[in-house]
Amino acid sequence: MTDSLSVDVQQLVNYGRARYEDAAACEGLRLYLRDVASVPPGAWGTLPWSDDWQKGWDAARTERAGEAKTIRDKMENMGSGLLQVAANYSKTDIELALDFSRFGYDVQPFATAAGGPRTPHYRPGGTVPSQYADRDGGPGHTLREYGTDVQHPSSDPRWERLHHETVPMVVYHPDGYIEVDVGESSFSLGKVPNIEYLNAEQDAQGHPDGLSRFIVEHLDTLLHLESAIDAFGSGHKKPLSDILVHAWRCSPSVIDNRAELLLSVGRAYDKIGKDMAGDTNRLTLWWQSPASDAFQEDARLARDYVGSLDAAGSVAHETTWLADEGKRAAKFLRDLRAAYADLGHKHINDLINALEKYRKDVESVFASCSSPEKALLAAIDAFVAVLVDREKRANDDARDIIAIDRIVYRDQPDMGTRKHGQIPFPSRSVSAGSWRDSSGWVPNPKHP
């Protein structure tokens, strides 16, 4: 009930409602960071640096979620506190409907689901309840855990990909090997591993990417090479199971899509910061008193903490940094997959010819003297050498970038380093909540 409020008290109410909406939105952002920004572990692949990248991403995401919680609590403190001040000052009950439409297409469903439809009921002389509980299932009695009520239209390709994402996988069948007809000699490779490569990574057009096509098209040849090494190549690396399969398992498209959706969190913070700056400036036109001055400092600290997309060291900037790092990681993996595919296509004919030559040589009456397996192993080793060289260069780049406390080089992702830890809320020069006494609020005689 706010019908009897004076125009100056209405400014307190408008500001308090906006900050309360910000608080609910930040709880939605925390849940968004927890779920939408959570890259499936398998998407990082099983490359030498994959574990470090996954741990770095999850650590940085946890830091960002902690920041969302900090903003949530600060905004709730200001919003609820100011609404109680307005109720006390005006001696009027206050309860308001909430509107989350300003938070953007991606975030709005989470804010709406996390926030109740109305603020709590503020009564003159009442106390401000704590609206949030520190439990991962969601906040307290006025907010609720989100569930099936978070809906995004399937026409949006980003959310459609999220709801139907798959990660490449390799299935090793329990029967182990399958028989193939490759010759009648005792040296023939008559068995290959019984393996399936599923959920091929797709390119931007929705088709299997280069590495996926190369492995699927030449799987028989690659598996025959595996069998050759099993048969007489102890100590030799296998091009498929020792190198290519680790890149096959990664999904840059999944990482890129999750990072793209994470950008919306940074934009939401940017919106909160800009709205709060305008609202705070407006409020100063209507109130000028010691309590108002103390509140201004609290509001300034909170606004600067939220920041903007281009304000280095702010929460908005750090969240956008993490999203950008995810997209750079996706590009890094996409480039590596393309390089492996290119190397594979350049060498596959040599490998096919080597297998064919081996088959003919072992059927020769001079097979026992010519050691045909040496020529085949030499061809395999030559292919492995170029793959290992490319992997080593990629590993060097990834290690320099992801490792804790290292300098960031080149254009590669820098996730989880200590310099991107959770930002602490700045200290204030006035006591917290000193503005909550409604008797300290005096309208500005020069108000509009």
C-alpha positions in Angstrom: 0.0 0.0 0.0 1.7 3.2 -1.1 -1.2 5.4 -2.2 -0.7 8.0 0.5 3.1 8.4 0.0 4.4 11.9 -0.6 6.5 12.4 -3.7 9.8 12.6 -1.8 9.0 9.3 0.1 8.1 7.8 -3.3 11.7 8.3 -4.3 12.9 6.2 -1.4 10.4 3.5 -2.3 11.4 3.5 -6.0 15.0 3.2 -5.1 14.4 0.5 -2.6 12.3 -1.6 -5.0 14.9 -1.3 -7.7 17.7 -2.5 -5.3 15.5 -5.3 -4.1 15.0 -6.4 -7.7 18.7 -6.2 -8.2 19.2 -8.5 -5.2 16.8 -11.1 -6.6 18.5 -10.8 -10.0 21.9 -11.4 -8.4 20.6 -14.6 -6.8 19.4 -15.6 -10.3 22.9 -14.8 -11.6 24.5 -16.9 -8.9 22.3 -19.8 -10.0 23.0 -19.0 -13.6 26.8 -19.2 -12.9 26.3 -22.4 -11.0 24.4 -24.2 -13.8 24.5 -22.5 -17.2 28.2 -21.5 -16.9 29.2 -25.0 -15.8 31.0 -26.6 -18.7 30.6 -30.4 -18.7 33.9 -31.9 -17.6 34.1 -34.1 -20.7 34.0 -31.0 -23.0 37.6 -30.1 -22.1 38.8 -33.4 -23.6 41.7 -35.5 -22.2 44.6 -33.4 -23.5 47.6 -32.8 -21.3 46.2 -29.5 -20.1 42.5 -30.4 -19.9 42.4 -31.0 -16.2 44.1 -27.7 -15.5 41.7 -25.9 -17.7 38.6 -27.5 -16.1 39.9 -26.8 -12.6 40.7 -23.2 -13.6 37.3 -22.6 -15.1 35.5 -24.1 -12.2 37.6 -22.2 -9.7 37.0 -18.9 -11.5 33.3 -19.6 -11.9 33.1 -20.3 -8.1 34.8 -16.9 -7.5 32.3 -15.2 -9.7 29.4 -16.9 -7.9 30.8 -15.6 -4.6 30.7 -12.1 -6.0 27.1 -12.6 -7.1 26.2 -13.6 -3.5 28.1 -10.5 -2.2 26.2 -8.2 -4.5 22.9 -10.0 -3.7 23.3 -9.4 0.0 24.4 -5.7 -0.4 21.5 -4.9 -2.7 19.0 -6.7 -0.4 20.4 -4.8 2.6 20.0 -1.4 0.8 16.6 -2.2 -0.8 15.0 -3.7 2.3 16.6 -1.1 4.6 15.4 1.8 2.5 11.9 0.4 2.2 11.7 0.1 6.0 13.0 3.7 6.3 10.2 4.8 3.9 7.6 2.9 6.0 8.8 4.4 9.2 9.1 7.9 7.9 5.7 7.9 6.2 4.0 5.7 8.8 2.6 3.7 5.9 2.6 0.0 5.1 4.6 -0.8 2.0 4.5 -3.9 -0.2 5.5 -3.7 -3.9 5.2 -5.8 -7.0 8.6 -6.7 -8.6 9.5 -6.5 -12.3 12.5 -8.2 -13.7 12.0 -7.3 -17.4 15.0 -4.9 -17.4 17.5 -7.7 -16.9 17.6 -9.0 -20.4 16.4 -12.0 -22.3 18.8 -14.6 -20.9 18.9 -13.6 -17.3 15.3 -12.5 -16.7 13.9 -16.0 -16.3 16.4 -16.8 -13.6 15.8 -13.5 -11.8 12.0 -14.1 -12.0 12.3 -17.6 -10.8 14.7 -16.7 -7.9 12.7 -13.7 -6.8 9.2 -13.7 -5.4 6.4 -11.7 -7.1 6.4 -9.1 -4.4 8.6 -7.5 -1.7 8.0 -8.4 1.9 5.5 -6.4 3.8 7.1 -3.4 5.5 5.2 -1.9 8.4 6.0 1.3 10.4 8.2 0.5 13.3 9.0 -3.0 11.9 12.4 -4.6 11.5 14.0 -5.6 8.3 14.1 -9.4 8.0 17.0 -11.2 6.3 15.6 -12.4 3.0 18.4 -14.8 2.0 19.7 -18.0 3.5 23.2 -19.2 2.6 22.2 -22.5 1.1 23.0 -23.6 -2.4 19.4 -24.6 -3.0 18.4 -20.9 -3.2 17.6 -18.0 -0.9 15.1 -17.6 1.9 11.4 -17.3 2.3 10.7 -14.5 -0.3 12.8 -16.2 -3.0 12.5 -19.7 -4.2 14.6 -22.4 -5.9 14.1 -22.3 -9.6 13.2 -25.3 -11.6 11.0 -26.0 -14.6 9.7 -22.5 -14.5 13.0 -21.3 -16.1 12.1 -21.5 -19.8 13.9 -20.3 -22.9 12.3 -20.5 -26.3 13.7 -23.3 -28.5 14.0 -20.8 -31.3 17.1 -19.4 -29.7 20.0 -21.5 -31.1 22.2 -20.9 -28.0 19.7 -22.3 -25.5 18.6 -25.0 -28.0 22.3 -26.2 -28.2 22.5 -26.1 -24.4 19.5 -28.3 -23.9 20.7 -30.8 -26.5 24.4 -30.6 -26.1 26.5 -33.8 -26.4 30.2 -34.4 -25.8 32.3 -36.6 -28.1 32.9 -40.0 -26.6 34.8 -43.2 -27.3 33.1 -46.6 -26.5 35.3 -49.6 -26.1 33.2 -52.7 -26.5 33.7 -55.6 -24.1 34.5 -58.1 -26.8 37.7 -56.1 -27.4 38.6 -57.0 -31.0 36.8 -57.7 -34.3 38.0 -59.8 -37.1 38.8 -58.3 -40.5 40.1 -59.8 -43.7 43.5 -58.2 -44.6 45.4 -61.2 -45.9 46.1 -64.8 -45.3 49.7 -64.6 -44.0 50.6 -65.3 -40.4 51.9 -61.7 -40.3 48.5 -60.2 -41.3 46.6 -57.9 -39.0 43.5 -59.9 -38.7 42.1 -58.2 -35.6 41.5 -54.6 -34.7 40.1 -53.0 -31.5 36.3 -52.9 -31.4 35.8 -49.2 -30.8 33.1 -46.7 -31.6 33.6 -42.9 -31.9 30.3 -41.2 -31.0 28.8 -37.7 -30.8 31.2 -36.2 -33.4 32.1 -32.5 -32.7 30.3 -30.3 -35.2 31.3 -27.1 -37.0 29.3 -23.9 -37.2 27.1 -25.4 -40.0 26.2 -28.3 -37.9 28.4 -30.8 -39.8 31.1 -33.0 -38.3 34.3 -31.0 -38.1 37.6 -31.8 -39.8 39.0 -34.1 -37.1 35.7 -35.9 -36.7 35.5 -36.6 -40.5 39.1 -37.7 -40.6 38.8 -40.2 -37.8 35.5 -41.6 -39.0 36.5 -41.9 -42.6 39.9 -43.5 -41.9 39.0 -45.4 -38.7 39.8 -48.8 -40.2 43.2 -47.7 -41.3 44.0 -46.1 -37.9 42.8 -49.2 -36.0 45.0 -51.4 -38.2 47.9 -49.2 -37.3 47.0 -49.8 -33.6 47.0 -53.5 -34.2 50.4 -53.4 -35.9 51.9 -51.7 -32.9 50.2 -54.2 -30.6 51.6 -57.0 -32.7 55.2 -56.0 -32.9 55.7 -52.4 -32.0 56.3 -52.3 -28.2 57.4 -48.8 -27.2 55.9 -47.0 -30.1 53.2 -44.3 -29.7 49.9 -45.0 -31.3 48.6 -42.1 -33.4 44.9 -42.7 -32.6 44.7 -43.8 -29.0 47.8 -41.9 -27.7 47.2 -38.6 -29.4 44.2 -38.0 -31.7 41.6 -39.5 -29.3 42.4 -36.9 -26.6 41.5 -34.1 -29.0 38.5 -36.0 -30.3 37.0 -36.0 -26.8 37.0 -32.2 -26.5 34.0 -30.1 -27.6 35.0 -26.5 -28.3 31.4 -25.9 -29.5 30.0 -26.7 -26.0 32.7 -24.5 -24.3 32.0 -21.7 -26.7 28.3 -21.8 -26.3 28.5 -21.9 -22.4 30.9 -18.9 -22.6 28.6 -17.0 -24.9 25.7 -17.5 -22.5 28.0 -16.3 -19.7 28.5 -13.0 -21.4 24.9 -12.2 -20.5 25.8 -12.2 -16.8 28.4 -9.4 -17.4 25.8 -7.4 -19.3 23.3 -7.8 -16.5 25.9 -6.4 -14.0 26.6 -3.6 -16.4 22.8 -2.8 -16.4 22.6 -3.0 -12.6 25.6 -0.6 -12.2 24.3 1.9 -14.7 20.7 1.8 -13.3 22.0 2.2 -9.8 24.2 5.2 -10.8 21.2 7.0 -12.3 18.9 6.1 -9.4 21.4 7.3 -6.8 21.9 10.6 -8.6 18.1 11.0 -8.7 17.7 10.2 -5.0 20.1 13.0 -4.1 17.8 15.5 -5.6 15.1 14.7 -3.1 17.0 14.0 0.1 19.9 15.9 1.7 20.8 15.0 5.3 23.4 13.1 7.4 21.5 9.8 6.8 21.3 10.5 3.1 25.0 11.3 2.9 25.8 8.0 4.7 23.6 6.1 2.3 25.3 7.8 -0.6 28.6 6.3 0.4 27.1 2.8 0.7 25.5 3.2 -2.7 28.7 4.4 -4.3 30.7 1.5 -2.9 28.1 -1.0 -4.2 27.9 0.6 -7.6 31.7 0.7 -8.0 31.9 -3.0 -6.9 29.4 -4.0 -9.5 31.1 -1.7 -12.1 30.7 -2.0 -15.8 32.0 -4.0 -18.7 34.9 -1.6 -19.2 35.7 -1.0 -15.5 38.8 -3.2 -14.7 38.6 -4.7 -11.3 34.8 -4.7 -11.1 32.6 -7.7 -10.9 31.1 -6.9 -14.3 34.5 -6.8 -15.9 35.7 -10.0 -14.2 32.6 -12.0 -15.3 33.1 -10.8 -18.9 36.8 -11.8 -18.6 35.9 -15.3 -17.7 33.4 -15.6 -20.6 36.1 -14.3 -23.0 38.6 -16.8 -21.7 36.1 -19.6 -22.4 35.7 -18.4 -26.0 39.4 -18.2 -26.4 39.8 -21.7 -25.0 37.2 -22.9 -27.5 39.1 -21.3 -30.4 42.4 -22.9 -29.1 40.8 -26.3 -29.2 39.1 -25.7 -32.5 42.4 -24.7 -34.1 44.2 -27.8 -32.6 41.5 -30.1 -34.0 41.8 -28.5 -37.4 45.6 -28.9 -37.3 45.4 -32.6 -36.4 42.9 -33.1 -39.2 45.1 -31.3 -41.7 48.2 -33.4 -40.7 46.1 -36.6 -40.9 44.9 -35.9 -44.4 48.5 -35.1 -45.5 49.9 -38.4 -44.2 47.0 -40.8 -44.6 47.9 -41.9 -48.1 51.5 -42.8 -46.9 50.0 -44.9 -44.1 47.6 -46.7 -46.4 50.4 -47.4 -48.8 52.6 -48.6 -46.0 49.9 -51.0 -44.9 49.4 -52.3 -48.4 53.1 -52.7 -48.9 53.3 -54.6 -45.6 50.5 -56.9 -46.7 52.2 -57.7 -50.0 55.6 -58.1 -48.3 54.4 -60.6 -45.7 52.8 -62.7 -48.5 56.2 -62.8 -50.2 58.4 -65.9 -49.9 61.1 -63.6 -48.6 59.0 -62.1 -45.8 61.1 -63.6 -43.0 64.2 -62.0 -44.4 62.9 -58.5 -45.3 61.4 -57.6 -41.9 58.4 -55.8 -43.5 57.1 -54.7 -40.1 60.0 -52.3 -39.8 58.9 -50.3 -42.8 55.3 -50.1 -41.5 56.5 -49.0 -38.0 58.7 -46.4 -39.6 55.7 -44.9 -41.5 53.6 -44.9 -38.3 56.4 -43.3 -36.3 56.8 -40.5 -39.0 53.1 -39.7 -38.6 53.3 -39.8 -34.8 56.3 -37.5 -34.9 54.4 -34.6 -36.6 51.4 -35.1 -34.3 53.6 -35.1 -31.2 55.3 -31.9 -32.4 52.0 -30.1 -32.8 50.8 -31.4 -29.4 54.0 -30.2 -27.7 53.6 -26.7 -29.1 50.0 -26.6 -28.0 50.9 -28.0 -24.6 53.6 -25.4 -24.1 51.1 -22.6 -24.9 48.4 -24.0 -22.6 50.8 -24.6 -19.7 52.1 -21.0 -19.9 48.7 -19.6 -19.8 46.7 -21.7 -17.4 49.2 -22.3 -14.6 48.8 -20.3 -11.4 50.8 -17.1 -11.1 52.2 -17.2 -14.6 52.2 -14.4 -17.1 49.6 -14.6 -19.9 51.1 -15.0 -23.3 49.8 -14.8 -26.8 46.0 -15.1 -27.4 45.3 -18.1 -25.2 43.0 -18.5 -22.2 44.0 -17.5 -18.7 41.5 -19.2 -16.4 41.8 -19.7 -12.7 44.9 -17.6 -11.9 45.1 -15.9 -8.5 44.9 -12.4 -10.0 41.3 -13.2 -10.9 40.2 -14.3 -7.4 37.0 -13.1 -5.8 36.9 -9.3 -5.4 36.4 -8.3 -1.8 33.8 -5.6 -1.1 35.5 -2.3 -0.3 35.5 -0.9 3.3 33.4 2.1 4.2 34.3 5.2 6.2 31.0 5.4 8.0 29.4 2.7 10.1 27.3 0.1 8.2 23.6 0.8 8.3 24.0 4.3 10.0 21.5 5.6 7.4 18.7 3.2 8.6 17.4 5.6 11.3 14.5 7.3 9.5 14.7 10.4 11.8 18.0 11.2 10.1 16.3 11.6 6.7 15.4 15.1 5.7 13.9 16.1 2.3 16.0 18.4 0.1 14.3 21.8 0.2 15.6 22.4 -3.4 14.1 19.1 -4.7 12.6 19.3 -8.2 
